[in-house]
Amino acid sequence: MEPWRTEMLDQKRLEGLMRGFIAFEIPIDRIEGKAKLGQNKSAEDQDAVSAAIGTLW
């Protein structure tokens, strides 16, 4: 499947969508993390997720 690109839309539709975007900032005071290593998932599922995440970087 081909990735979606803005060039696939006609210019008028794209301009309409762009008017719906709102930019904002959120100050971050702290970051908290939680580790869940998929202990309730099969090794195959864990490997599939790891592979999918690897394609993002």
C-alpha positions as CSV (number, residue, x, y, z in Angstrom):
1,M,0.0,0.0,0.0
2,E,1.4,3.4,-0.9
3,P,1.8,5.9,1.9
4,W,-0.6,8.8,2.0
5,R,0.8,12.1,0.8
6,T,-0.7,15.6,0.5
7,E,0.0,15.6,-3.2
8,M,-2.9,13.1,-3.5
9,L,-5.4,15.7,-2.6
10,D,-6.6,18.5,-4.8
11,Q,-5.4,21.9,-3.6
12,K,-8.8,23.2,-2.4
13,R,-9.3,20.2,-0.2
14,L,-5.8,20.5,1.2
15,E,-6.3,24.2,2.0
16,G,-9.6,23.3,3.8
17,L,-7.8,20.7,6.0
18,M,-5.0,23.0,6.8
19,R,-7.4,25.6,8.2
20,G,-8.3,23.0,10.9
21,F,-4.7,22.8,12.3
22,I,-4.1,24.6,15.5
23,A,-0.5,25.0,16.8
24,F,0.2,25.0,20.6
25,E,2.9,24.4,23.1
26,I,2.8,22.5,26.4
27,P,5.5,23.2,28.9
28,I,6.9,20.0,30.5
29,D,7.8,20.1,34.2
30,R,8.6,16.4,34.5
31,I,8.5,13.1,32.6
32,E,7.5,9.8,34.2
33,G,7.9,6.5,32.6
34,K,6.5,3.0,33.1
35,A,8.0,-0.2,31.8
36,K,5.7,-3.0,30.7
37,L,7.7,-5.5,28.9
38,G,4.8,-7.4,27.4
39,Q,4.9,-10.2,29.9
40,N,1.4,-11.3,29.0
41,K,2.3,-11.5,25.3
42,S,3.8,-14.3,23.3
43,A,7.4,-14.2,22.2
44,E,6.2,-13.9,18.6
45,D,4.0,-10.8,19.4
46,Q,6.9,-9.2,21.3
47,D,9.2,-9.8,18.3
48,A,6.7,-8.3,15.9
49,V,6.3,-5.2,18.0
50,S,10.1,-4.8,18.3
51,A,10.4,-5.2,14.5
52,A,7.7,-2.6,13.8
53,I,9.2,-0.1,16.2
54,G,12.6,-0.6,14.6
55,T,11.2,0.5,11.2
56,L,10.1,3.9,12.8
57,W,13.7,4.9,13.6
